[in-house]
């Protein structure tokens, strides 16, 4: 049975996180520990890409990390973003994060409603005249470029941040029944910090097809896979997995109950027999006591007279 799960991400800040719902529903213990960290590239590395930010009229953000490193890099490069710049976010949550750096209400901000790329591309397609700049991590595939090209949108993809292994990791993974991974970088971090890692009974779950492939390439067993193609979140997949596990375990638990009951009955019968035996012994002892008393109190025979 799965009781302890290690999630290779920072702990959610919202108490309404579905992770906490899963913990309460299935009685499992969830621990959060990020296997990777994100760091921005240097101005020198960005210049090497020969990309000019101000040649673009719109910026596309895929995450909060992208927002942080974009504005940080602009500050380092002394690039002043004009008020006419448009911003497109993968979701409303990501778009709202922009107000950390600019007056949100005074800017033109657009976002998708589902948090998925196909939906955002549909929004971007309504602004075909824009020249899009898409800040990305050093680990990405060509899916985004392919979707934008299909809509004939002018865009430039650039690397503004990278993912690296975390410096702090759990000392051991033996205490966990399941490990959840989210990126190929997380898989690399796992193998880097645990070079003698043997999976054994530890179940591995992941989000994303690229992560799944990285796990298989590492020769590890993948027990649970969830990806955007299934329109299913990792928490949704985990909930279903634990639910199925509980159903399979139910007959085994039921089978153990009669045996336990039989053992309890046997113990009770034995205790009853012992009680009856003890009662008989007590009765026998009580019956022999008066005779012993009579013998002790019988009058002594008169002594013989001495010879004259």
Residue pairs with C-beta under 8 A, 6 or more apart in sequence:
1 177
1 245
1 249
2 28
2 177
2 178
2 203
2 242
2 245
3 27
3 28
3 29
3 177
4 28
4 29
4 31
4 175
4 176
4 177
4 178
5 28
5 29
5 30
5 31
5 176
5 177
5 178
5 179
5 180
5 238
6 31
6 32
6 33
6 170
6 173
6 176
6 178
6 179
6 180
7 19
7 30
7 31
7 32
7 33
7 180
8 33
8 34
8 35
8 36
8 179
8 180
8 181
8 182
8 186
8 189
8 190
9 32
9 34
9 180
9 182
10 32
10 34
11 32
12 19
12 20
12 32
18 233
18 235
18 236
18 239
19 30
19 235
20 30
22 28
22 30
22 235
22 238
22 239
22 242
23 29
23 30
25 239
25 242
26 239
26 242
26 243
26 246
28 242
31 176
33 166
33 168
33 169
33 170
34 166
35 165
35 166
35 169
35 181
35 185
35 186
35 189
35 190
36 163
36 164
36 165
36 166
36 183
36 185
36 186
36 189
37 163
37 164
37 165
37 166
37 167
38 65
38 69
38 137
38 161
38 162
38 163
38 164
39 161
39 162
39 164
40 68
40 69
40 72
40 73
40 160
40 161
41 69
41 73
41 138
41 159
41 160
41 161
41 162
43 73
43 76
43 77
45 159
46 73
46 77
46 158
46 159
46 160
47 77
49 158
49 159
51 133
51 156
51 158
53 74
53 77
53 79
53 81
53 133
54 79
54 82
55 131
55 156
56 130
56 131
56 132
56 133
56 156
57 84
57 85
57 86
57 129
57 130
57 131
57 132
58 85
58 86
58 87
58 88
58 124
58 127
58 130
58 131
58 132
58 133
59 70
59 85
59 86
59 87
59 88
59 132
59 133
59 134
59 135
60 88
60 89
60 120
60 124
60 132
60 133
60 134
60 135
60 155
61 67
61 70
61 87
61 88
61 89
61 90
61 94
61 95
61 98
61 135
62 90
62 94
62 134
62 135
62 136
62 144
63 90
63 94
64 94
64 97
65 137
65 161
66 135
66 136
66 160
66 161
67 94
67 97
67 98
67 100
67 101
68 161
69 135
69 160
69 161
70 135
70 160
71 101
73 160
74 80
74 81
81 102
83 106
83 107
85 107
86 107
86 108
86 109
86 110
86 127
86 130
87 95
87 98
87 107
87 108
87 109
87 110
88 95
88 109
88 110
88 111
88 120
88 123
88 124
88 132
89 95
89 97
89 98
89 109
89 110
89 111
89 112
89 120
90 111
90 112
90 115
90 116
90 117
90 120
91 111
91 112
91 114
91 115
92 111
92 113
93 115
94 111
95 109
95 110
95 111
96 104
98 104
98 107
98 109
110 123
110 124
110 127
111 120
111 123
112 119
112 120
112 122
112 123
113 119
116 228
117 143
117 144
117 147
118 147
121 147
121 148
121 151
121 153
124 130
124 132
124 148
124 151
124 153
125 151
125 153
128 151
128 152
128 153
130 153
130 154
131 154
131 155
131 156
132 148
132 153
132 154
132 155
132 156
133 155
133 156
133 158
134 144
134 148
134 155
134 156
134 157
134 158
135 158
135 159
135 160
135 161
136 144
136 157
136 158
136 159
136 160
137 159
137 161
137 162
137 163
138 159
138 161
138 162
138 163
139 162
139 163
139 183
139 184
139 185
140 157
141 210
144 157
145 155
145 157
148 155
163 183
163 185
164 185
165 185
165 188
165 189
165 192
165 193
166 189
169 189
169 193
173 179
173 194
173 197
173 202
176 202
177 201
177 202
177 203
178 202
178 203
178 204
178 205
178 223
178 224
179 190
179 202
179 203
179 204
179 205
180 204
180 205
180 206
180 207
180 234
180 238
181 187
181 190
181 204
181 205
181 206
181 207
181 211
181 215
182 206
182 207
182 208
182 211
182 234
183 208
183 210
183 211
184 210
184 211
184 213
184 214
186 211
187 211
187 214
187 215
187 218
188 214
190 197
190 218
191 197
191 218
199 220
199 221
203 223
203 224
204 215
204 220
204 221
204 222
204 223
204 224
205 222
205 223
205 224
205 225
205 226
205 234
205 237
205 238
205 241
206 212
206 215
206 222
206 224
206 225
206 226
206 234
207 226
207 227
207 233
207 234
208 227
208 228
209 225
209 227
209 229
212 222
212 225
212 227
215 222
216 222
224 237
224 238
224 241
225 237
226 232
226 233
226 234
226 236
226 237
226 238
230 237
